[in-house]
Amino acid sequence: MSKNTKKASGFQLLLHTLKRVIQRDETYIEKVSAYDENADYIKIRHNGTTDYGNIVYVIKENCDHDGFCATIRFIICYLLYAQEHGFAPKIVLTEKFVYYDEEKSREISNPWEYYFLPVGDMYDEKSALNVCYGEYHQMQTIRELYDLNAYRTGNYTDERILSVCSPIVKKYLVLKPEITGEATDIIKKVKENGGKILGVHYRGTDYKQGYHNHPVFIDADRMITEIKNAIDTGEYKAVFLATDDLSVCEKIRNSIGSTELLMFSDVFRSDGDKSVAFTESSRKFHHYLLGYEIARDMYTLSLCDGLLAVKSSVGFLSNLYKHSRNEEYGYMRILDEGNYDSEKYFTARP
């Protein structure tokens, strides 16, 4: 189409729209106004001639500041959207992904595949006949429809959420064998001896900041009391601890007596109030490893017999992985002191 033809078409569209507005065509006005927010309006691009018969739905990260499990939770929403519309999903993360690692990307170009098996790698969006790129409002529509919010404790046991999301996790969120293998290995000895393990997830660091709508920080003393209460039932021979907060590790170790404490020793942790996701380090593949460590902790929690956790996407996803294997925790307690209603927002990478 020539530039003159495009100008003429644009002018005709302007006149047509102006006429509908003057005539107060409310239906037309509503549709046009909602175009970029209505999940039923799909923008399909024709990039080539391949993959005829499919609409390739390309999923990327939302932004440059979502944590690992928050990103995965939102990707579940995109996958549900693709499923409900009959699209063929393809997940391709970019350098905006918080755990993008320039050095690692010389080996693996798609950051999704640092940690997960490929989704939709048989499709080439650059040459496919029909391509649709996932948009935020599409994800948000699904998120609101199913209330996929990790900061509401009722959502951890909501049968509707579990029944809808667990098959998606099983089909698409397949972690690489090295991650699941290390998770299995750390708990193997206790399991082989017939012991049960209490999985504990404690969030410190930036949870202390009090960001708007984030969970109210649970201090270490409260978590230790809850751990002791669970151990006192006599059910658990060991505790697996997943935490980003270096300051609580020894406190918890010293508080549980003869109960064995399991934790990965190579995890990068902090005793400050800054998210470890935004730290820098001289270690090779640092940003890649930050994501690896979260994925491994999250999956290990799903292998435990009980779950004691603060509200976060890590515990939320652990529970989904548990249910994706048709299992459930014998004991689950999510600590909840509400969410902050403050004017402090975390919206960008520091």
N, C-alpha and C positions, 0 to 999 in steps of 0.2 A: 504494500500500500504506500503510495507516494505521500510526501508531506502535505501537499495541497488537499489530497483526498482525506487525510487524517484531520486537517483543519476544518474541512467542510463537514465531516461526520461529527466532530466535536461541537461545531456551531449548531447543527441540527439537533443534537442531544440537548444543548443548552436551551434552545427554543422550546423543545418538547417538554423539558423539565419545568421551565418557566410557565408554560401553559397549564400544566397539571397543578402547579402551586397556586396560580391565580384562580383556577377553578376549584381550589380546595379539595383536591382528590386525596383524602386522608389516607387511604390505603397505600397509594403510591408514595406519598411523603413518608409514611411510616417505614415502608420497605427500604427506601433509599437512605433514610436516616440511620437505619439499623444495619446497613449492609456490612460494615466492618465489625459488628458485634453479634450478628445472627449466625449461629453455628450451622444453620441449614443452607447458608449461601456458600457454595464451594467454588474456589478459584482453581480451575484446571488449566494447566499449561501443556502445550504440545511441543515437546522438546525434540522429538524425532519420530521414528517409525517402529521402534522395537517394543516388545512386551505388549503386543496387541491383545485386547481383552481384559487388561488389568488397569486399574487406576493406582499408580504407585504413590503411596502416602509417605512422604519423607518427614521423619521425626528428628528434631534437634533439641538441644538444651533450651530452657526458657531464657536464661540470662547468665551473667557472669558472677553471680554471688550465691546461687543455691548450693547447699551442701550435697554430699554424695547421695544419701538416701532420700533427701527431698527431691533431687533431680530424678531419681528412679521412680519415686511416687508419682511425679507429674508425668513421666513417660508412660506409666501404667494408664493414666487418663487418656493420653494420646492413642495408646494401643486399643483401649476400649472404644474410642471414637472411630478408629479405623475398622474395628470389628463390626460395630453397629452400622457402618455405611458400606461394608463389603469391600473395603480398600485393601490393597496389599502393602503392609507396613515395611518400611526400611528405616533403620536407625543409624544415623550418621551424626556423631557429635563433632564439635568444632573446637577451635582454639579458645572460644569463650567458656567452655566447660572448665570449672574451677580446677579440676584435676588433670587438665591438659598438660602434658609434659613434652617440651620441644625435643628433648633428647630421646625419649621413648618413641616419639612419633616418627623418628627415622627408621624404626623397626616396624611399627604398627601405625598406619596413617589415620585410622578411625579410632578415637579415644574410647568409644563404646567397647571395642574389641580388646582393649587393655584387660578387661575384666570379664566380659561376657562373650558367649558364642555369637556369631553374626546373626543379625535379623534382616532378611531381605537382601542379602548380598548378591542374589541372582539377578536383581533388577539394577539397571543403570539409569538413574534419573536424568542423566545428561542426554540420553538418546531415546528415552521411553516416549511413546505416543501420548500417554495421559499421565500427568504428574500433578500431585497436589501436595503443597507444603503445609505441615501442621502449623496452626496459628494459635496464639495464646487463648483467644476467646473460645476456641473449640475445646481445648483442654479444660478451661475454666467451667464450661457448661457441664462436662462430665464430672468434674470435681464437685460441683455444687449438687448435681443430680444424685450422686451416691454419697455425698458428704465425706469425701476422702480427705479428712483432716486428722493429722496425727496428734493434734493438740486437744482432742476430746476423748476422754477415757472410754466413753461408751462405744466408740468406733472400733475398739480392739476386740469387742465381742459381738459386734453387729453381724448377724448371720447374712444379711443382704450384701454387705461389703465383702465378707469372707467368700461367699459363694460366687460373686462376680469377679473378684480380683484373683483368687487362688488359681483358676485355670490359666489366666493371663501370665501369672508368675511362672507356672509350670511350663508353659509353651514357649515363652519368649525370654524370660529372665534367667537363662541358664548360665550359671557362673562357670568359669574355667576350672578344669580339674585340679590345678595346683592350689586354688583357693579352697575348694571343698575338701581336698585331700589334707591340707594343713589343719582345717577345722576339725575334721574327723580324728586326726592323729592326737590332738591335744587332749581330747576327752576319752580316747580309746581305752586307756588303762583302767580308769574308774568304771567305765561301762562294762568292760570285760569281767570285772570283779563284782558285778551286780549292783554297783552303787548308782545313786541318782545324783544329778548335778543341778544346782540352782544357778541359772544364768542371771547375772546382775549387770545392768547397764546404767552407768552414772555419767551425767553430763555436767561438766563444770565449765571452765574457760569462759566463752562469751555468753553463757547462760547467766552469768553474774551481771551482765550489762543491763538487763531489764528492757530489752527491745519490745516495742509495741506488739501485742498479741502473741508474744512468745511465753512459754510456761514460766511461772514463778520459780526461781531457783530453789532447789532442795539442797540444804547444807549436808555436809558429810556426816554429822552426828545423827541426823534423822535417817539417812540411808543406812548407817551402821546399826541403828536400833532395829530397822526393818529386816536387815540381814540376820541379825541375832534371833529375832522372832521366828523367822523361817527355819533357821537351823535348829532351834529349840524343839521343833516338831519331831525331830529325829528322822526326817525323810531324806536328808541330803548328806552325802559323804564328801562332797566337794562343792566349791563355789567357783564358777568361771566369771571373771571380772572383765568387762569391756568398758573402758573409760578413756576420755581424752585428757583427764586431769591428773597430772603427776602427783599432786599433793595428797590425794586420797589413798594411793596404793598401799603404802606402809600402814596407814591408819586402819584400813580394812584388814590387812594381813594380821596385824597385831590384835585385832578385836575378835577373831573367829576361832581362837584357841587351836585345837588339834584338827579342825576341819581343813582339808587341803584347799589351797588357793591356786587356781589355774589362771594364767594370763599370758598373753604373748609378750615376750621380753623385748622384741624389736620394734614395738609400736612407738611412733613419735608422739610424745605427750608434752603438755605445758602446765605450769602451775600459775600462769597469769590469767588475764581475762580477755584474751584475744583468741579467736577461733584458730585452731591448728591448721585449718584449710588454707589460711592466708599467711602461713609462716614461710620463711625461706631457710634453706639449709645447704651445706656444701655436699651432702650425700648424693650419690648418683641416683637419678630418677626420683628425686624427692617428691614432686607433685604426684607422679604416678603411684609411688609407694603410699602416700597418704590415702589415696582412694583404695588401694589394695588392702590396707590395714583395716579400713572401715568395712569393706565388703567381707573380709575374713571374720572380723568380730561379729558382724551382723549374722552371718550364716552360722557361726559357732553357737550363738545365742539360740538359734532355731533348733539346734540339736540337743539343747538342754531339756531337762524334765520340768523345770519350773522357770518362770520369768519374773524378776523383780526389776522394775525400771522406772525412770522418770519419763515423762511424755516426750517423745521425739520420733522422727521418722525411722530411726534405727530399730527401736523396739516394735514399731508398727510393721515394718517390713519383715522383721524376724518372725512375727506372728503369721504373716501371710505366707512366708516360706514354709513354716510349720504346717499350716493348713493345706498348702499345695501338695504335701506328701500324705494327705489324709491323716494327719496327726494333730494333737492339741496338747497344750500344757496342762499338767495335772494341777498346777498352781500358777496363777498369774495375778500379780499386783502391780498396778501402774500408779505411781505416786502423783498426786494432783493437788496443787495449792492454787489452782486457777491460772489465768493468763494475765500478763501485764497490760494495763490500759494506760499507756504513757505516750508521750510525744517523741520518744526516741525510736527512730526507724533505722533499720539496717537495709539499705537499698543498693549498695554498690560495693565493689571490691575496694578495700582500703588503699 
